[in-house]
Amino acid sequence: MPHSPAPADETGTDQGFTLIELLIASLLLVVVLAIVGAMLASLQTASRRVDALSATSSSAQVAAESIERGIRNSSDFLLSTPSGTDQLLIARTAQGGSTLTWICAAWYFSAANGGSIRYTQSPSAIAAPSSSALATWTLLASNVSPLSGSAVFGGTSPQLTIGFSGQSSSGGSVSISSTVLSRAGSAGSPACY
């Protein structure tokens, strides 16, 4: 009896991928990973920009609220320009508690090093600080510039205008513009200026 060849395996014993199929699958995987990586990098950059702008906005609002609260609770204030475009704002401010007490509060806008607004308070008169003394004042906002002209503060007692722009490290800016009235209206000590 003649020997007949073995029938072909109909289940497909040739399993696996060809080299071309593996190259195409690898190429598609690389493309998908590149797209996902680019999206993640873009999201991270946007997140950093939002964080920087949020920090700038927060410090600008803290500075504005400090000034507004101090002037609103002051008997009056004095605005001066101690050097160049720097400004010194001094107010005799009421502080609450079980009894009303008065303190001297001051805010200083310095145009140096990108601009900053600093704050201090004292039980006695406050004079224009030297640059080394100014470094000990509380920093409220940095990278600050006037909204228009060269002044952050303007006006005369009892009305003060505030206008400045804070620059974030990501290039965005936040503008603050406000008007506040001194309304405590009481005389007495300490003499703050």
PyMOL commands that place a pseudoatom at each C-alpha (Angstrom):
pseudoatom trace, name=CA, resn=MET, resi=1, chain=A, elem=C, hetatm=0, pos=[0.000, 0.000, 0.000]
pseudoatom trace, name=CA, resn=PRO, resi=2, chain=A, elem=C, hetatm=0, pos=[1.402, 3.215, -1.032]
pseudoatom trace, name=CA, resn=HIS, resi=3, chain=A, elem=C, hetatm=0, pos=[2.251, 5.611, 1.669]
pseudoatom trace, name=CA, resn=SER, resi=4, chain=A, elem=C, hetatm=0, pos=[0.247, 8.778, 1.424]
pseudoatom trace, name=CA, resn=PRO, resi=5, chain=A, elem=C, hetatm=0, pos=[1.488, 12.085, 2.772]
pseudoatom trace, name=CA, resn=ALA, resi=6, chain=A, elem=C, hetatm=0, pos=[0.180, 13.211, 6.131]
pseudoatom trace, name=CA, resn=PRO, resi=7, chain=A, elem=C, hetatm=0, pos=[-2.810, 15.468, 5.875]
pseudoatom trace, name=CA, resn=ALA, resi=8, chain=A, elem=C, hetatm=0, pos=[-2.185, 19.185, 6.535]
pseudoatom trace, name=CA, resn=ASP, resi=9, chain=A, elem=C, hetatm=0, pos=[-2.981, 20.302, 10.034]
pseudoatom trace, name=CA, resn=GLU, resi=10, chain=A, elem=C, hetatm=0, pos=[-6.185, 22.222, 9.831]
pseudoatom trace, name=CA, resn=THR, resi=11, chain=A, elem=C, hetatm=0, pos=[-5.772, 23.702, 13.350]
pseudoatom trace, name=CA, resn=GLY, resi=12, chain=A, elem=C, hetatm=0, pos=[-2.859, 25.948, 12.255]
pseudoatom trace, name=CA, resn=THR, resi=13, chain=A, elem=C, hetatm=0, pos=[0.244, 24.803, 14.037]
pseudoatom trace, name=CA, resn=ASP, resi=14, chain=A, elem=C, hetatm=0, pos=[2.089, 27.819, 12.629]
pseudoatom trace, name=CA, resn=GLN, resi=15, chain=A, elem=C, hetatm=0, pos=[1.344, 30.147, 15.543]
pseudoatom trace, name=CA, resn=GLY, resi=16, chain=A, elem=C, hetatm=0, pos=[3.083, 33.476, 16.380]
pseudoatom trace, name=CA, resn=PHE, resi=17, chain=A, elem=C, hetatm=0, pos=[3.742, 36.812, 14.740]
pseudoatom trace, name=CA, resn=THR, resi=18, chain=A, elem=C, hetatm=0, pos=[5.824, 37.622, 11.761]
pseudoatom trace, name=CA, resn=LEU, resi=19, chain=A, elem=C, hetatm=0, pos=[8.645, 40.138, 12.058]
pseudoatom trace, name=CA, resn=ILE, resi=20, chain=A, elem=C, hetatm=0, pos=[6.620, 42.709, 10.104]
pseudoatom trace, name=CA, resn=GLU, resi=21, chain=A, elem=C, hetatm=0, pos=[3.650, 42.335, 12.461]
pseudoatom trace, name=CA, resn=LEU, resi=22, chain=A, elem=C, hetatm=0, pos=[5.948, 42.844, 15.477]
pseudoatom trace, name=CA, resn=LEU, resi=23, chain=A, elem=C, hetatm=0, pos=[7.505, 45.966, 13.921]
pseudoatom trace, name=CA, resn=ILE, resi=24, chain=A, elem=C, hetatm=0, pos=[4.087, 47.466, 13.155]
pseudoatom trace, name=CA, resn=ALA, resi=25, chain=A, elem=C, hetatm=0, pos=[2.814, 46.731, 16.685]
pseudoatom trace, name=CA, resn=SER, resi=26, chain=A, elem=C, hetatm=0, pos=[5.979, 48.248, 18.210]
pseudoatom trace, name=CA, resn=LEU, resi=27, chain=A, elem=C, hetatm=0, pos=[5.664, 51.343, 16.036]
pseudoatom trace, name=CA, resn=LEU, resi=28, chain=A, elem=C, hetatm=0, pos=[2.025, 51.842, 17.062]
pseudoatom trace, name=CA, resn=LEU, resi=29, chain=A, elem=C, hetatm=0, pos=[2.984, 51.432, 20.728]
pseudoatom trace, name=CA, resn=VAL, resi=30, chain=A, elem=C, hetatm=0, pos=[5.740, 54.047, 20.384]
pseudoatom trace, name=CA, resn=VAL, resi=31, chain=A, elem=C, hetatm=0, pos=[3.314, 56.494, 18.723]
pseudoatom trace, name=CA, resn=VAL, resi=32, chain=A, elem=C, hetatm=0, pos=[0.691, 56.025, 21.460]
pseudoatom trace, name=CA, resn=LEU, resi=33, chain=A, elem=C, hetatm=0, pos=[3.312, 56.443, 24.220]
pseudoatom trace, name=CA, resn=ALA, resi=34, chain=A, elem=C, hetatm=0, pos=[4.670, 59.597, 22.553]
pseudoatom trace, name=CA, resn=ILE, resi=35, chain=A, elem=C, hetatm=0, pos=[1.167, 61.120, 22.405]
pseudoatom trace, name=CA, resn=VAL, resi=36, chain=A, elem=C, hetatm=0, pos=[0.434, 60.238, 26.044]
pseudoatom trace, name=CA, resn=GLY, resi=37, chain=A, elem=C, hetatm=0, pos=[3.856, 61.580, 27.134]
pseudoatom trace, name=CA, resn=ALA, resi=38, chain=A, elem=C, hetatm=0, pos=[3.276, 64.879, 25.305]
pseudoatom trace, name=CA, resn=MET, resi=39, chain=A, elem=C, hetatm=0, pos=[-0.148, 65.238, 26.939]
pseudoatom trace, name=CA, resn=LEU, resi=40, chain=A, elem=C, hetatm=0, pos=[1.313, 64.596, 30.403]
pseudoatom trace, name=CA, resn=ALA, resi=41, chain=A, elem=C, hetatm=0, pos=[4.120, 67.120, 29.837]
pseudoatom trace, name=CA, resn=SER, resi=42, chain=A, elem=C, hetatm=0, pos=[1.581, 69.700, 28.666]
pseudoatom trace, name=CA, resn=LEU, resi=43, chain=A, elem=C, hetatm=0, pos=[-0.614, 69.083, 31.721]
pseudoatom trace, name=CA, resn=GLN, resi=44, chain=A, elem=C, hetatm=0, pos=[2.373, 69.425, 34.047]
pseudoatom trace, name=CA, resn=THR, resi=45, chain=A, elem=C, hetatm=0, pos=[3.399, 72.729, 32.448]
pseudoatom trace, name=CA, resn=ALA, resi=46, chain=A, elem=C, hetatm=0, pos=[-0.150, 74.067, 32.711]
pseudoatom trace, name=CA, resn=SER, resi=47, chain=A, elem=C, hetatm=0, pos=[-0.328, 72.949, 36.337]
pseudoatom trace, name=CA, resn=ARG, resi=48, chain=A, elem=C, hetatm=0, pos=[2.899, 74.824, 37.176]
pseudoatom trace, name=CA, resn=ARG, resi=49, chain=A, elem=C, hetatm=0, pos=[1.579, 77.977, 35.497]
pseudoatom trace, name=CA, resn=VAL, resi=50, chain=A, elem=C, hetatm=0, pos=[-1.700, 77.777, 37.407]
pseudoatom trace, name=CA, resn=ASP, resi=51, chain=A, elem=C, hetatm=0, pos=[0.158, 77.190, 40.702]
pseudoatom trace, name=CA, resn=ALA, resi=52, chain=A, elem=C, hetatm=0, pos=[2.464, 80.180, 40.082]
pseudoatom trace, name=CA, resn=LEU, resi=53, chain=A, elem=C, hetatm=0, pos=[-0.443, 82.460, 39.150]
pseudoatom trace, name=CA, resn=SER, resi=54, chain=A, elem=C, hetatm=0, pos=[-2.437, 81.255, 42.161]
pseudoatom trace, name=CA, resn=ALA, resi=55, chain=A, elem=C, hetatm=0, pos=[0.481, 82.016, 44.517]
pseudoatom trace, name=CA, resn=THR, resi=56, chain=A, elem=C, hetatm=0, pos=[0.878, 85.482, 42.975]
pseudoatom trace, name=CA, resn=SER, resi=57, chain=A, elem=C, hetatm=0, pos=[-2.854, 86.134, 43.284]
pseudoatom trace, name=CA, resn=SER, resi=58, chain=A, elem=C, hetatm=0, pos=[-2.870, 85.022, 46.920]
pseudoatom trace, name=CA, resn=SER, resi=59, chain=A, elem=C, hetatm=0, pos=[0.053, 87.237, 47.938]
pseudoatom trace, name=CA, resn=ALA, resi=60, chain=A, elem=C, hetatm=0, pos=[-1.416, 90.238, 46.078]
pseudoatom trace, name=CA, resn=GLN, resi=61, chain=A, elem=C, hetatm=0, pos=[-4.760, 89.731, 47.838]
pseudoatom trace, name=CA, resn=VAL, resi=62, chain=A, elem=C, hetatm=0, pos=[-3.041, 89.378, 51.230]
pseudoatom trace, name=CA, resn=ALA, resi=63, chain=A, elem=C, hetatm=0, pos=[-1.208, 92.671, 50.654]
pseudoatom trace, name=CA, resn=ALA, resi=64, chain=A, elem=C, hetatm=0, pos=[-4.386, 94.471, 49.540]
pseudoatom trace, name=CA, resn=GLU, resi=65, chain=A, elem=C, hetatm=0, pos=[-6.433, 93.099, 52.456]
pseudoatom trace, name=CA, resn=SER, resi=66, chain=A, elem=C, hetatm=0, pos=[-3.757, 94.125, 54.963]
pseudoatom trace, name=CA, resn=ILE, resi=67, chain=A, elem=C, hetatm=0, pos=[-3.684, 97.685, 53.606]
pseudoatom trace, name=CA, resn=GLU, resi=68, chain=A, elem=C, hetatm=0, pos=[-7.475, 97.961, 53.314]
pseudoatom trace, name=CA, resn=ARG, resi=69, chain=A, elem=C, hetatm=0, pos=[-8.108, 96.636, 56.842]
pseudoatom trace, name=CA, resn=GLY, resi=70, chain=A, elem=C, hetatm=0, pos=[-5.428, 98.893, 58.332]
pseudoatom trace, name=CA, resn=ILE, resi=71, chain=A, elem=C, hetatm=0, pos=[-6.635, 102.050, 56.589]
pseudoatom trace, name=CA, resn=ARG, resi=72, chain=A, elem=C, hetatm=0, pos=[-10.312, 101.254, 57.235]
pseudoatom trace, name=CA, resn=ASN, resi=73, chain=A, elem=C, hetatm=0, pos=[-9.534, 101.018, 60.972]
pseudoatom trace, name=CA, resn=SER, resi=74, chain=A, elem=C, hetatm=0, pos=[-7.251, 104.056, 61.043]
pseudoatom trace, name=CA, resn=SER, resi=75, chain=A, elem=C, hetatm=0, pos=[-7.868, 107.520, 62.419]
pseudoatom trace, name=CA, resn=ASP, resi=76, chain=A, elem=C, hetatm=0, pos=[-5.846, 108.900, 59.502]
pseudoatom trace, name=CA, resn=PHE, resi=77, chain=A, elem=C, hetatm=0, pos=[-2.782, 108.131, 57.424]
pseudoatom trace, name=CA, resn=LEU, resi=78, chain=A, elem=C, hetatm=0, pos=[0.264, 109.744, 55.870]
pseudoatom trace, name=CA, resn=LEU, resi=79, chain=A, elem=C, hetatm=0, pos=[1.682, 108.841, 52.462]
pseudoatom trace, name=CA, resn=SER, resi=80, chain=A, elem=C, hetatm=0, pos=[5.266, 109.805, 51.587]
pseudoatom trace, name=CA, resn=THR, resi=81, chain=A, elem=C, hetatm=0, pos=[7.974, 109.022, 49.020]
pseudoatom trace, name=CA, resn=PRO, resi=82, chain=A, elem=C, hetatm=0, pos=[11.180, 108.400, 50.994]
pseudoatom trace, name=CA, resn=SER, resi=83, chain=A, elem=C, hetatm=0, pos=[13.380, 107.686, 47.944]
pseudoatom trace, name=CA, resn=GLY, resi=84, chain=A, elem=C, hetatm=0, pos=[12.848, 107.585, 44.179]
pseudoatom trace, name=CA, resn=THR, resi=85, chain=A, elem=C, hetatm=0, pos=[9.555, 105.828, 43.453]
pseudoatom trace, name=CA, resn=ASP, resi=86, chain=A, elem=C, hetatm=0, pos=[9.425, 104.048, 46.830]
pseudoatom trace, name=CA, resn=GLN, resi=87, chain=A, elem=C, hetatm=0, pos=[6.364, 104.848, 48.935]
pseudoatom trace, name=CA, resn=LEU, resi=88, chain=A, elem=C, hetatm=0, pos=[5.761, 104.728, 52.671]
pseudoatom trace, name=CA, resn=LEU, resi=89, chain=A, elem=C, hetatm=0, pos=[2.213, 104.573, 54.012]
pseudoatom trace, name=CA, resn=ILE, resi=90, chain=A, elem=C, hetatm=0, pos=[1.817, 105.069, 57.785]
pseudoatom trace, name=CA, resn=ALA, resi=91, chain=A, elem=C, hetatm=0, pos=[-1.470, 104.867, 59.695]
pseudoatom trace, name=CA, resn=ARG, resi=92, chain=A, elem=C, hetatm=0, pos=[-2.628, 105.055, 63.294]
pseudoatom trace, name=CA, resn=THR, resi=93, chain=A, elem=C, hetatm=0, pos=[-4.769, 101.935, 63.422]
pseudoatom trace, name=CA, resn=ALA, resi=94, chain=A, elem=C, hetatm=0, pos=[-7.331, 100.674, 65.925]
pseudoatom trace, name=CA, resn=GLN, resi=95, chain=A, elem=C, hetatm=0, pos=[-6.988, 97.123, 67.153]
pseudoatom trace, name=CA, resn=GLY, resi=96, chain=A, elem=C, hetatm=0, pos=[-9.898, 95.298, 68.720]
pseudoatom trace, name=CA, resn=GLY, resi=97, chain=A, elem=C, hetatm=0, pos=[-9.977, 93.143, 71.776]
pseudoatom trace, name=CA, resn=SER, resi=98, chain=A, elem=C, hetatm=0, pos=[-11.532, 93.609, 75.194]
pseudoatom trace, name=CA, resn=THR, resi=99, chain=A, elem=C, hetatm=0, pos=[-10.423, 97.261, 75.012]
pseudoatom trace, name=CA, resn=LEU, resi=100, chain=A, elem=C, hetatm=0, pos=[-9.658, 99.371, 71.979]
pseudoatom trace, name=CA, resn=THR, resi=101, chain=A, elem=C, hetatm=0, pos=[-5.943, 99.988, 71.496]
pseudoatom trace, name=CA, resn=TRP, resi=102, chain=A, elem=C, hetatm=0, pos=[-4.087, 102.016, 68.895]
pseudoatom trace, name=CA, resn=ILE, resi=103, chain=A, elem=C, hetatm=0, pos=[-0.888, 101.030, 67.099]
pseudoatom trace, name=CA, resn=CYS, resi=104, chain=A, elem=C, hetatm=0, pos=[1.185, 102.471, 64.302]
pseudoatom trace, name=CA, resn=ALA, resi=105, chain=A, elem=C, hetatm=0, pos=[1.119, 100.421, 61.110]
pseudoatom trace, name=CA, resn=ALA, resi=106, chain=A, elem=C, hetatm=0, pos=[3.168, 100.979, 57.969]
pseudoatom trace, name=CA, resn=TRP, resi=107, chain=A, elem=C, hetatm=0, pos=[3.312, 99.570, 54.451]
pseudoatom trace, name=CA, resn=TYR, resi=108, chain=A, elem=C, hetatm=0, pos=[6.302, 100.183, 52.220]
pseudoatom trace, name=CA, resn=PHE, resi=109, chain=A, elem=C, hetatm=0, pos=[6.399, 99.795, 48.439]
pseudoatom trace, name=CA, resn=SER, resi=110, chain=A, elem=C, hetatm=0, pos=[9.962, 99.326, 47.227]
pseudoatom trace, name=CA, resn=ALA, resi=111, chain=A, elem=C, hetatm=0, pos=[10.635, 99.347, 43.490]
pseudoatom trace, name=CA, resn=ALA, resi=112, chain=A, elem=C, hetatm=0, pos=[13.998, 97.589, 43.989]
pseudoatom trace, name=CA, resn=ASN, resi=113, chain=A, elem=C, hetatm=0, pos=[14.514, 93.948, 42.993]
pseudoatom trace, name=CA, resn=GLY, resi=114, chain=A, elem=C, hetatm=0, pos=[11.313, 93.634, 40.979]
pseudoatom trace, name=CA, resn=GLY, resi=115, chain=A, elem=C, hetatm=0, pos=[9.134, 95.504, 43.487]
pseudoatom trace, name=CA, resn=SER, resi=116, chain=A, elem=C, hetatm=0, pos=[7.696, 94.461, 46.844]
pseudoatom trace, name=CA, resn=ILE, resi=117, chain=A, elem=C, hetatm=0, pos=[5.202, 95.523, 49.484]
pseudoatom trace, name=CA, resn=ARG, resi=118, chain=A, elem=C, hetatm=0, pos=[6.217, 95.076, 53.131]
pseudoatom trace, name=CA, resn=TYR, resi=119, chain=A, elem=C, hetatm=0, pos=[4.445, 95.678, 56.448]
pseudoatom trace, name=CA, resn=THR, resi=120, chain=A, elem=C, hetatm=0, pos=[5.352, 96.476, 60.048]
pseudoatom trace, name=CA, resn=GLN, resi=121, chain=A, elem=C, hetatm=0, pos=[3.644, 97.743, 63.170]
pseudoatom trace, name=CA, resn=SER, resi=122, chain=A, elem=C, hetatm=0, pos=[4.903, 99.487, 66.286]
pseudoatom trace, name=CA, resn=PRO, resi=123, chain=A, elem=C, hetatm=0, pos=[3.561, 101.049, 69.483]
pseudoatom trace, name=CA, resn=SER, resi=124, chain=A, elem=C, hetatm=0, pos=[5.408, 104.277, 68.539]
pseudoatom trace, name=CA, resn=ALA, resi=125, chain=A, elem=C, hetatm=0, pos=[6.082, 106.429, 65.470]
pseudoatom trace, name=CA, resn=ILE, resi=126, chain=A, elem=C, hetatm=0, pos=[7.456, 104.726, 62.354]
pseudoatom trace, name=CA, resn=ALA, resi=127, chain=A, elem=C, hetatm=0, pos=[10.095, 106.428, 60.216]
pseudoatom trace, name=CA, resn=ALA, resi=128, chain=A, elem=C, hetatm=0, pos=[11.244, 105.596, 56.701]
pseudoatom trace, name=CA, resn=PRO, resi=129, chain=A, elem=C, hetatm=0, pos=[13.411, 102.476, 57.044]
pseudoatom trace, name=CA, resn=SER, resi=130, chain=A, elem=C, hetatm=0, pos=[16.924, 101.915, 55.751]
pseudoatom trace, name=CA, resn=SER, resi=131, chain=A, elem=C, hetatm=0, pos=[17.305, 99.043, 53.279]
pseudoatom trace, name=CA, resn=SER, resi=132, chain=A, elem=C, hetatm=0, pos=[18.642, 96.767, 56.051]
pseudoatom trace, name=CA, resn=ALA, resi=133, chain=A, elem=C, hetatm=0, pos=[15.743, 97.701, 58.373]
pseudoatom trace, name=CA, resn=LEU, resi=134, chain=A, elem=C, hetatm=0, pos=[13.245, 97.190, 55.541]
pseudoatom trace, name=CA, resn=ALA, resi=135, chain=A, elem=C, hetatm=0, pos=[14.476, 93.596, 55.162]
pseudoatom trace, name=CA, resn=THR, resi=136, chain=A, elem=C, hetatm=0, pos=[13.102, 92.876, 58.668]
pseudoatom trace, name=CA, resn=TRP, resi=137, chain=A, elem=C, hetatm=0, pos=[9.579, 94.028, 57.726]
pseudoatom trace, name=CA, resn=THR, resi=138, chain=A, elem=C, hetatm=0, pos=[7.027, 91.340, 56.807]
pseudoatom trace, name=CA, resn=LEU, resi=139, chain=A, elem=C, hetatm=0, pos=[6.986, 90.663, 53.053]
pseudoatom trace, name=CA, resn=LEU, resi=140, chain=A, elem=C, hetatm=0, pos=[3.385, 90.733, 51.807]
pseudoatom trace, name=CA, resn=ALA, resi=141, chain=A, elem=C, hetatm=0, pos=[3.934, 90.591, 48.033]
pseudoatom trace, name=CA, resn=SER, resi=142, chain=A, elem=C, hetatm=0, pos=[6.901, 90.453, 45.678]
pseudoatom trace, name=CA, resn=ASN, resi=143, chain=A, elem=C, hetatm=0, pos=[7.309, 91.117, 41.937]
pseudoatom trace, name=CA, resn=VAL, resi=144, chain=A, elem=C, hetatm=0, pos=[4.938, 94.071, 42.286]
pseudoatom trace, name=CA, resn=SER, resi=145, chain=A, elem=C, hetatm=0, pos=[4.696, 97.093, 40.011]
pseudoatom trace, name=CA, resn=PRO, resi=146, chain=A, elem=C, hetatm=0, pos=[2.310, 100.061, 39.919]
pseudoatom trace, name=CA, resn=LEU, resi=147, chain=A, elem=C, hetatm=0, pos=[-0.733, 99.678, 37.680]
pseudoatom trace, name=CA, resn=SER, resi=148, chain=A, elem=C, hetatm=0, pos=[-0.124, 103.119, 36.222]
pseudoatom trace, name=CA, resn=GLY, resi=149, chain=A, elem=C, hetatm=0, pos=[2.597, 105.693, 36.666]
pseudoatom trace, name=CA, resn=SER, resi=150, chain=A, elem=C, hetatm=0, pos=[5.076, 105.082, 39.453]
pseudoatom trace, name=CA, resn=ALA, resi=151, chain=A, elem=C, hetatm=0, pos=[2.777, 104.971, 42.499]
pseudoatom trace, name=CA, resn=VAL, resi=152, chain=A, elem=C, hetatm=0, pos=[1.136, 101.979, 44.161]
pseudoatom trace, name=CA, resn=PHE, resi=153, chain=A, elem=C, hetatm=0, pos=[-0.626, 104.190, 46.736]
pseudoatom trace, name=CA, resn=GLY, resi=154, chain=A, elem=C, hetatm=0, pos=[-2.412, 107.467, 46.055]
pseudoatom trace, name=CA, resn=GLY, resi=155, chain=A, elem=C, hetatm=0, pos=[-4.800, 109.942, 47.630]
pseudoatom trace, name=CA, resn=THR, resi=156, chain=A, elem=C, hetatm=0, pos=[-4.994, 111.897, 50.856]
pseudoatom trace, name=CA, resn=SER, resi=157, chain=A, elem=C, hetatm=0, pos=[-6.672, 111.142, 54.153]
pseudoatom trace, name=CA, resn=PRO, resi=158, chain=A, elem=C, hetatm=0, pos=[-9.409, 109.932, 54.495]
pseudoatom trace, name=CA, resn=GLN, resi=159, chain=A, elem=C, hetatm=0, pos=[-9.360, 108.214, 51.049]
pseudoatom trace, name=CA, resn=LEU, resi=160, chain=A, elem=C, hetatm=0, pos=[-6.566, 105.953, 49.799]
pseudoatom trace, name=CA, resn=THR, resi=161, chain=A, elem=C, hetatm=0, pos=[-6.304, 104.347, 46.364]
pseudoatom trace, name=CA, resn=ILE, resi=162, chain=A, elem=C, hetatm=0, pos=[-4.313, 101.159, 45.820]
pseudoatom trace, name=CA, resn=GLY, resi=163, chain=A, elem=C, hetatm=0, pos=[-3.238, 99.957, 42.385]
pseudoatom trace, name=CA, resn=PHE, resi=164, chain=A, elem=C, hetatm=0, pos=[-0.598, 97.378, 41.614]
pseudoatom trace, name=CA, resn=SER, resi=165, chain=A, elem=C, hetatm=0, pos=[0.134, 94.385, 39.453]
pseudoatom trace, name=CA, resn=GLY, resi=166, chain=A, elem=C, hetatm=0, pos=[1.796, 91.188, 40.661]
pseudoatom trace, name=CA, resn=GLN, resi=167, chain=A, elem=C, hetatm=0, pos=[3.882, 89.206, 38.168]
pseudoatom trace, name=CA, resn=SER, resi=168, chain=A, elem=C, hetatm=0, pos=[4.030, 85.415, 38.500]
pseudoatom trace, name=CA, resn=SER, resi=169, chain=A, elem=C, hetatm=0, pos=[7.114, 83.369, 37.667]
pseudoatom trace, name=CA, resn=SER, resi=170, chain=A, elem=C, hetatm=0, pos=[5.176, 81.825, 34.759]
pseudoatom trace, name=CA, resn=GLY, resi=171, chain=A, elem=C, hetatm=0, pos=[4.664, 85.205, 33.099]
pseudoatom trace, name=CA, resn=GLY, resi=172, chain=A, elem=C, hetatm=0, pos=[1.038, 85.822, 34.085]
pseudoatom trace, name=CA, resn=SER, resi=173, chain=A, elem=C, hetatm=0, pos=[-0.047, 88.840, 36.103]
pseudoatom trace, name=CA, resn=VAL, resi=174, chain=A, elem=C, hetatm=0, pos=[-2.697, 89.742, 38.638]
pseudoatom trace, name=CA, resn=SER, resi=175, chain=A, elem=C, hetatm=0, pos=[-4.009, 93.309, 38.990]
pseudoatom trace, name=CA, resn=ILE, resi=176, chain=A, elem=C, hetatm=0, pos=[-5.281, 94.824, 42.237]
pseudoatom trace, name=CA, resn=SER, resi=177, chain=A, elem=C, hetatm=0, pos=[-7.177, 98.102, 42.247]
pseudoatom trace, name=CA, resn=SER, resi=178, chain=A, elem=C, hetatm=0, pos=[-9.064, 99.393, 45.254]
pseudoatom trace, name=CA, resn=THR, resi=179, chain=A, elem=C, hetatm=0, pos=[-10.176, 102.488, 47.128]
pseudoatom trace, name=CA, resn=VAL, resi=180, chain=A, elem=C, hetatm=0, pos=[-10.547, 102.513, 50.896]
pseudoatom trace, name=CA, resn=LEU, resi=181, chain=A, elem=C, hetatm=0, pos=[-11.699, 105.124, 53.389]
pseudoatom trace, name=CA, resn=SER, resi=182, chain=A, elem=C, hetatm=0, pos=[-10.259, 105.765, 56.819]
pseudoatom trace, name=CA, resn=ARG, resi=183, chain=A, elem=C, hetatm=0, pos=[-13.303, 105.654, 59.081]
pseudoatom trace, name=CA, resn=ALA, resi=184, chain=A, elem=C, hetatm=0, pos=[-12.193, 105.209, 62.692]
pseudoatom trace, name=CA, resn=GLY, resi=185, chain=A, elem=C, hetatm=0, pos=[-12.024, 108.984, 63.152]
pseudoatom trace, name=CA, resn=SER, resi=186, chain=A, elem=C, hetatm=0, pos=[-10.503, 109.209, 66.620]
pseudoatom trace, name=CA, resn=ALA, resi=187, chain=A, elem=C, hetatm=0, pos=[-7.560, 111.261, 67.815]
pseudoatom trace, name=CA, resn=GLY, resi=188, chain=A, elem=C, hetatm=0, pos=[-5.099, 110.432, 70.541]
pseudoatom trace, name=CA, resn=SER, resi=189, chain=A, elem=C, hetatm=0, pos=[-1.856, 108.596, 71.055]
pseudoatom trace, name=CA, resn=PRO, resi=190, chain=A, elem=C, hetatm=0, pos=[0.369, 107.184, 69.753]
pseudoatom trace, name=CA, resn=ALA, resi=191, chain=A, elem=C, hetatm=0, pos=[1.566, 109.774, 67.258]
pseudoatom trace, name=CA, resn=CYS, resi=192, chain=A, elem=C, hetatm=0, pos=[2.586, 107.548, 64.344]
pseudoatom trace, name=CA, resn=TYR, resi=193, chain=A, elem=C, hetatm=0, pos=[4.344, 110.112, 62.123]
for i in range(1, 193): cmd.bond("trace and resi %d" % i, "trace and resi %d" % (i + 1))
show_as sticks, trace
zoom trace
